[in-house]
Amino acid sequence: MYKFGLKLWSVNENYIDTAKKLYDENIYDYIELYAIPSSFDEYAELWKSLNIPYIIHAPHFMHGIDFSCEEKLNDNIKLAYEALKYADYLNADKIIFHPGIKGDYRQTARQIRMINDERILIENKPYHVAVETSALSLYDVCVGYNPEQIEYIMQESGAGLCLDIGHGICAANSLNIDYVSFLKEFISLKPYMFHISDGEINGKIDKHYNIGKGSFDFNVLFSLIPENSVISVETEKASKDNLNDFVLDMEQLKNYCKSK
């Protein structure tokens, strides 16, 4: 039986009451909490009060961490330990990190090894970045877009794997590779957990659509994801006041599981 997680940010105080209610109703099994930098003192106690299992997602490039860049080592370590602080406080047994953008995957492995925490999972990335900024072009290449780079990082750093299905599909499309065989290569690395959302089956940019709003074939995807896997649902939330769209996502995902 799969375990499903609700993805929230540490500053999402607006969802706390609803998240507790849905957990008590057995809609989901844990919260994957994205740890916004400098949010611990204000928000950590609120999340702890829910008495819900947690997985922590550390800040990524957009919030300052890029393990693939040697020049950012000191900042990376500082931000990483803040995420570890969240994990310690909330008794989370896993912490997810992105491998970086435009840099060297071998540097990523080196820096993760320096942190030396057995809870760390590395997440695979699309080939191209999803958001253009002053520091990024949509043509910039992410680190960890293929199984070879991810396997190297895992072997050299001791990290486990969080397999993002949408990222894998996008990377396969950018590389003109069949996405099913590409995902199977990642799955051969024995991911601890998965990220799932809907998207464009031929797209190269990750969209995080709600389930049924894109063209992913979830019958195919659930034929690949092993039984009893841990799966965080990374879909859009249209309302700041409720999680109704997440409830609908969960209904559809559980229906796919039943038909497996």
TILUMTI-64998 format. One record per residue (C-alpha): residue in three letters; y, z, x. Coordinates in steps of 0.001 Angstrom, whole numbers, padded with zeros to 6 digits, always signed. Last residue first. Layout:
ALAYZX...
This chain:
LYS-001412-010656-003255SER-000324-010673-006905LYS+000430-006963-006912CYS+002536-007273-003752TYR+004578-010089-005270ASN+005234-007887-008293LYS+006299-005064-005985LEU+008849-007386-004383GLN+010237-008423-007750GLU+010692-004882-009042MET+012149-003792-005700ASP+014788-006513-005770LEU+015711-005514-009335VAL+016189-001893-008211PHE+018270-003137-005258ASP+020518-005060-007681ASN+021008-001890-009720LEU+022151+000136-006723ASN+025268+001633-008300ASP+028984+002311-007829LYS+030001+000043-004941SER+028417-002892-006746ALA+027156-006231-005446LYS+024709-004845-002910GLU+023238-007561-000690THR+019672-007356+000573GLU+018058-005733+003588VAL+014872-004294+002075SER+013111-002259+004763ILE+009349-002804+004975VAL+006699-000436+006402SER+003310-002153+006348ASN+000315-000860+004393GLU-001276-004325+004195PRO-000243-006791+006893ILE+002678-009172+006352LEU+001440-012780+006533SER+000163-013289+002968PHE+003247-011385+001882LEU+005415-014125+003375VAL+003484-016946+001713ASN+003718-015366-001726PHE+007332-014549-000897ASP+008289-018214-000594PHE+011918-018027+000541SER+014251-020200-001537GLY+017209-017943-002256LYS+018437-015793-005131GLY+014933-014589-006044ILE+015176-011423-003937ASN+018813-010652-003168TYR+020304-012795-000438HIS+020489-011490+003142LYS+021964-014791+004415ASP+020629-015376+007952ILE+021953-018665+009360LYS+019572-021484+010358GLY+018563-022551+006877ASN+015483-024490+005773ILE+014018-021653+003683GLU+017460-020504+002605GLY+017468-016738+002189ASP+015819-013746+000564SER+015513-010330+002177ILE+012965-008533+004361HIS+012955-006332+007438PHE+009564-005362+008880MET+007814-002419+010518TYR+005683-001257+013464PRO+005262-004852+014548LYS+001901-005784+016098LEU+002836-008378+018748SER+000532-010841+016923ILE+003035-010562+014073PHE+005627-012301+016228GLU+003319-015235+016883LYS+002418-015333+013178LEU+006115-015612+012353PHE+006343-018796+014438SER+003191-020257+012835VAL+004730-019706+009406TYR+008192-020920+010432ASP+007044-024338+011613ILE+009231-025052+014646ASN+012424-027118+014765LEU+014020-024565+017156SER+016914-023816+014798ASN+014452-023725+011884ALA+012181-021298+013719ALA+015155-019072+014511CYS+016198-018977+010857ILE+012665-018110+009708GLY+012374-015346+012301HIS+015718-013833+011390GLY+014706-013807+007735ILE+011418-012034+008529ASP+013003-009313+010656LEU+010147-007917+012730CYS+010818-004382+013966LEU+008934-004122+017234GLY+007999-001262+019562ALA+009833-000370+022742GLY+008081+000486+026027SER+010908-001038+028059GLU+009176-003693+030182GLN+006395-004596+027746MET+008566-004555+024642ILE+011408-006488+026254TYR+008971-009109+027574GLU+007287-009421+024178ILE+010670-009903+022506GLN+011660-012642+024934GLU+008371-014507+024451PRO+008298-013995+020676ASN+011583-015891+020186TYR+015123-015015+019114GLY+015425-011939+021317VAL+018932-012566+022665CYS+021231-014421+020318VAL+022725-017813+021115ASP+026401-018649+020572TYR+026983-021752+018455LEU+028556-019798+015593SER+031138-018728+018146LEU+031692-015110+019103ALA+034420-012916+020615SER+037240-013781+018207THR+034635-013730+015444GLU+032081-016110+013911VAL+029330-014451+011880ALA+025635-015347+011722VAL+024861-015737+015426HIS+022472-018540+016347TYR+018804-018296+017350PRO+018027-015615+014782LYS+017171-012144+016100ASN+014093-010001+016720GLU+014498-006238+016342ILE+013577-003787+019106LEU+012057-000462+018066ILE+012883+002800+019853ARG+011052+006033+018976GLU+009528+006428+022452ASP+012938+007143+023968ASN+013616+006171+027582ILE+017321+005314+027423MET+016893+003646+030835ARG+014027+001519+029496ILE+016369+000227+026815GLN+018843-000756+029532ARG+016286-002626+031625ALA+014740-004458+028659THR+018161-005682+027553GLN+018936-006772+031119ARG+015760-008862+031034TYR+016917-010366+027736ASP+020024-011701+029497GLY+023284-012201+027619LYS+024747-014379+024859ILE+024056-011756+022145GLY+022181-008449+022179PRO+018699-006908+021769HIS+019288-005274+018368PHE+018155-001648+018153ILE+016011+000187+015601ILE+015358+003928+015833LYS+012025+005362+014629ASP+010628+008837+013842ALA+013667+010028+011931ASN+013957+013809+011757LEU+017458+013573+010220TYR+019153+015511+013021ASP+017131+013944+015827ALA+017570+010411+014468TYR+021312+010893+014014LYS+021565+012162+017593LEU+019565+009143+018754ALA+022231+006949+017173GLU+024904+008841+019134TYR+022735+008408+022215ALA+022804+004638+021751LEU+026592+004602+021465LYS+027025+006352+024820ILE+024316+004289+026506ASN+025846+001024+025320ASP+029347+002043+026400ASN+028091+002796+029926LEU+026016-000391+030155LYS+028655-002778+028838GLU+029076-004680+032113GLU+025324-005329+032247CYS+025395-007341+028991SER+022042-007836+027247PHE+022142-004298+025828ASP+025042-005227+023566ILE+026260-002237+021575GLY+029865-002146+020282HIS+029978-002137+016500MET+029646-005887+015892PHE+027053-006101+018668HIS+024681-003593+017059PRO+024947+000034+015967ALA+021597+001860+015748HIS+019321+001575+012724ILE+017781+004956+011952ILE+014583+005430+009933TYR+014746+008247+007441PRO+012536+010321+005135ILE+014455+011924+002216ASN+015617+015552+001972LEU+018889+014497+000317SER+020863+017223+002118LYS+020250+015504+005466TRP+022270+012528+004301LEU+025291+014639+003422GLU+024930+016633+006659ALA+025185+013468+008741TYR+028385+012214+007084GLU+031531+013618+008641ASP+030314+014745+012058PHE+028027+011753+012495SER+030437+008934+011666SER+031749+008236+015177PRO+029836+004939+015446ILE+028235+003714+012191ALA+024562+004680+012122TYR+022719+002192+009920LEU+020378+004298+007797GLU+016957+002991+006790ILE+016160+005176+003803TYR+012592+006022+002799ASP+009912+005478+000137TYR+011429+003377-002645ILE+011530+003288-006449ASN+009574+006551-006611GLU+011823+008021-009348ASP+012893+010831-006975TYR+013898+008127-004484LEU+015925+006361-007160LYS+017807+009552-008039LYS+018512+010389-004382ALA+019877+006909-003709THR+022033+007097-006833ASP+023618+010356-005688ILE+024209+009065-002141TYR+025526+005599-002969ASN+029278+006251-002664GLU+028749+008217+000552ASN+027948+004898+002194VAL+029413+005883+005603SER+025973+006120+007261TRP+025172+002588+006170LEU+022347+001863+003736LYS+019012-000006+003764LEU+016503+001204+001140GLY+012940+001299+002432PHE+009593+000111+001113LYS+006165+001463+002074TYR+003379-001014+001390MET+000000+000000+000000
